[in-house]
Amino acid sequence: MAAMPLYKQFADQLAASIRAGVLRPGERIASVRIASQQHKVSVTTVVRAYELLESQGIIESQPQSGYFVRAQAETVAMPAAKASREDHPAWQESTEVDVSRLVLATLRTIQQDGTVPLGSPYPNPALFPSHRLAQYAGKIARHASQSSVFDDLPPGHPELLRQIARRYLENGLKVAPEEIVITVGATEAINLCLQAVAKPGDTIAVETPTFYAMLHAIERLGMRALEIPTDPERGMDVGALEECLKTQAVAACMVMPNFQNPLGFQMPDSEKERLVRLAEQHQMPLIENAVYSELYYGNAHPSSLKNYDREGLVLHCSSFSKSLTSAYRIGWAMPGRYRDQVEKLKFLNTLATPTAPQRAIAEYLTQGGYERHLRRVRRAFAQQRELMRHFVLRFFPEGTRVSAPEGGYVLWVELPPQVDAMELYRRSLALGITVAPGRIFAATNRYSHFIRLNYSYDWSREIEQALKLMGKLVQELAD
């Protein structure tokens, strides 16, 4: 039997991704040139494939605009499984947290040289303007004797505080520089904020699944986690949290409303406001992790819980580690009514944040170019999200479901129920591939057949081959 022509193979792959919901009705598909580069096929092959799909009524061409998925083309959406209340029988019980050892072990393997970093929590450093930042840092270091020894002390370097406040103003949130406290990354900001509002033994409400740094903070301070069901499209179930507050004392709630790690959702504005109003009703502090808010795929910057905060109950935490540079570890907190307590704890815990990286970032922001840099990063992440979703659905066995992130750079993958993600993690590592097992995103082992994948790195044959090998491993574990 003659082999299927290459253009038909490519057309079949694209049609399959459309049916799977990777490309939705009305969405633009890659140009002929881009598709040729991405899939390593000739322009002629792409043109013939597109003509075939157009003749089948699957796509349509629009003059001067390109090719689009036809509106009547059927798709099958494949979101991650929802953490509903029914599927979460113990959601009203708080839990002791002990995930740090497992997280540390997995992070150590992710750092091994030569591995394909699909399990990395960090964005591709090649996307950052490292050279320019290094130039500013070098210049600052050469004139270090001119800086004051008090520049390191909280709340932080005045010009950086001003630039951060200015950035918020540009995105529709009026913030005074004196409301901000500079920290060593968002992790320290989260820890300081939690320490300011709760004590050992207290119960802290969290999303499930949630980013493990939130669980680390709870574990470090000897607190208990109350896991609230979280929808992969709408975020924390505010109604479920409200029910818990009727019967339990919850000292604080920790959430990531924009492009949550690992689910990638953007919480609707109505739900954000509803959550803040509920917090006001119960005088419950809300610790907001906003590290991914700059990495949105839509047309406008998302709102934060802080936009709806009337009583200073929102302790907003963020950093430049995911959007500009992970090397300098510069973050901040806007703790609302708890600002003085957080500043005091910052001084008692780590004394200060080094001045040189603060000043280097402040100089970069002053010179301009940050928004242009962010647009480039957002475009790259959005394109690579589609590639990662396509190839996971292509190579992984039936029963695999994937998230549809609206920002950030991670994909949440639900594997067939019989697959042990920790075993997949071990077997993948033996092949030089890292993944993040679902176990590290909850206080309990409820995500044993989930993994998180990082799609921030430039697409390559190496990454595609890694996904293909992982797909075979998943199939073996599912059989």
Secondary structure, DSSP 4 states (H G I P E B T S, - for coil): -PPPPHHHHHHHHHHHHHHTTSS-TTPBPPPHHHHHHHHT--HHHHHHHHHHHHHTTSEEEETTTEEEE-TT------PPPP--STT-TTTTSEEE---HHHHHHHHHHHTSTT-B-TT-SS--GGGS-HHHHHHHHHHHHHTGGGS-TTTTSTT--HHHHHHHHHHHHHTT----GGG-EEEEHHHHHHHHHHHHH--TT-EEEEEES--HHHHHHHHHTT-EEEEEEEETTTEE-HHHHHHHHHHS---EEEE--BS-TTT--B--HHHHHHHHHHHHHHT--EEEE-TTTT-B-SSSPPP-GGGG-SSS-EEEEEESTTTT-SSS-EEEEE-GGGHHHHHHHHHHHHS---HHHHHHHHHHHHHS-HHHHHHHHHHHHHHHHHHHHHHHHHHSPTT-EE---SBSSEEEEEPPTT--HHHHHHHHHHTTB--EEGGGGSSSS--TTEEEEE--SPP-HHHHHHHHHHHHHHHHHH-
